[in-house]
Amino acid sequence: MDKLYITHYFFPGTDPWKNIMLLPEKEAFRVAEQLADAHPNTTSFGRFADFVNYYPARKRADDFVRERFIELGGKPKLLHPYSFTLMECEYLREWFNSSDKITFDLEVIPDDQVSFTLGDSCALMLHGTEPVVLTKELLLERIEACGGSVDVFLKSSLGKYPYVEVQLWDIIEV
């Protein structure tokens, strides 16, 4: 099987371990307004300019994925995950207009702290589709069923979505 890793892209000069959804709601709205004002012409901060709509959608998606992950045996330490992608994703690299990223070998991530959805969980739910939530074990089984090829798995699983979203439910220090 191909070597698997997860990638988190982030805007230059920002801290990848800050998640606006982990702030109290009032503080999250204040920070979103500051970020949107400071970065008016960037794709990645556009969601903060429309935070009144983004916040409840993101909260709903995170809650849904977390509940499904717990049903599958996950033990998330956070209420809202850090979002990664499986492998690399040109779409997200361009979305953040940056090559700034952190990556982790999937082997170092505890099984009970990582889940996966086939596509962006929030976008799926906004379009009326419940995301398919996978554990690491389920993901590896699906890749193995594709001859161990991540590329074959991605092509056969994603359809119109550009990436497998990875939800990291704890800060990883490697």
ZIJOFEN-V470364 format. One record per residue. N is the residue number from 1. RES is the residue in one small letter. PHI is phi in whole degrees, 0 to 359 (none if undefined). OMEGA is omega in whole degrees, -180 to 180 (* if undefined). D_LAST is the distance of its C-alpha to the last C-alpha in whole Angstrom. Layout:
n={N N}
res={RES RES}
phi={PHI PHI}
omega={OMEGA OMEGA}
d_last={D_LAST D_LAST}
This chain:
n={1 2 3 4 5 6 7 8 9 10 11 12 13 14 15 16 17 18 19 20 21 22 23 24 25 26 27 28 29 30 31 32 33 34 35 36 37 38 39 40 41 42 43 44 45 46 47 48 49 50 51 52 53 54 55 56 57 58 59 60 61 62 63 64 65 66 67 68 69 70 71 72 73 74 75 76 77 78 79 80 81 82 83 84 85 86 87 88 89 90 91 92 93 94 95 96 97 98 99 100 101 102 103 104 105 106 107 108 109 110 111 112 113 114 115 116 117 118 119 120 121 122 123 124 125 126 127 128 129 130 131 132 133 134 135 136 137 138 139 140 141 142 143 144 145 146 147 148 149 150 151 152 153 154 155 156 157 158 159 160 161 162 163 164 165 166 167 168 169 170 171 172 173 174}
res={m d k l y i t h y f f p g t d p w k n i m l l p e k e a f r v a e q l a d a h p n t t s f g r f a d f v n y y p a r k r a d d f v r e r f i e l g g k p k l l h p y s f t l m e c e y l r e w f n s s d k i t f d l e v i p d d q v s f t l g d s c a l m l h g t e p v v l t k e l l l e r i e a c g g s v d v f l k s s l g k y p y v e v q l w d i i e v}
phi={none 300 292 252 214 241 229 239 270 212 290 307 85 257 267 294 261 251 234 301 287 273 277 303 308 299 294 299 294 295 294 300 297 299 294 297 293 283 225 292 248 242 300 294 262 301 297 281 291 243 296 299 265 294 305 294 292 294 298 298 295 299 298 298 297 299 299 296 297 298 301 273 107 292 229 300 273 249 282 229 276 273 266 233 234 286 68 260 210 300 305 287 301 290 299 271 51 199 257 291 199 238 228 225 295 300 298 275 272 302 305 275 238 218 229 219 232 277 108 289 301 291 298 302 292 297 261 81 244 285 292 281 259 238 275 301 300 296 300 297 297 293 293 299 294 260 73 79 263 296 300 296 302 298 297 277 256 271 60 277 273 277 197 271 280 246 255 260 263 198 284 255 245 241}
omega={177 174 -177 175 178 -175 174 177 178 -178 -179 177 178 -179 -178 180 172 -179 -176 -179 178 177 170 -172 -178 179 179 179 178 -180 179 179 178 -179 179 180 -178 -176 -172 -175 -180 -179 -173 179 179 179 180 175 178 -172 180 176 -178 -174 -179 179 179 179 -180 180 179 179 -180 -178 -180 180 179 180 178 177 -180 177 178 179 -175 179 -178 174 180 -175 166 -176 177 171 175 -179 178 178 -180 179 -179 177 179 -179 177 179 -174 171 176 -178 168 178 176 171 -177 -179 -177 -178 178 -177 -176 -180 -178 175 -174 171 180 -174 -179 -175 -179 179 178 -177 176 179 173 -179 175 -179 172 -179 -179 168 176 180 179 177 -179 176 180 178 179 178 177 179 -180 -178 177 -180 179 178 -178 -180 -177 -172 -167 -176 -176 -177 -171 -176 169 177 178 178 177 -171 177 174 -179 177 -178 *}
d_last={23 21 17 16 13 13 14 15 17 18 21 21 21 20 16 14 14 17 19 23 24 22 24 28 30 32 30 28 31 32 28 29 33 31 29 31 34 32 31 34 34 30 30 26 28 31 30 30 34 35 32 35 35 31 30 32 31 28 28 30 28 25 27 28 25 24 27 27 24 25 28 26 24 21 20 18 17 18 22 21 18 16 17 16 18 18 18 19 22 25 26 23 23 26 26 24 26 23 20 18 15 11 10 8 10 12 11 8 10 12 15 17 15 15 19 21 24 26 26 26 26 28 30 31 32 34 36 37 35 33 29 28 25 24 21 19 21 24 22 22 26 27 25 27 30 30 30 26 26 24 26 29 27 27 30 32 30 29 33 33 30 27 24 22 21 18 17 14 15 12 10 6 4 0}
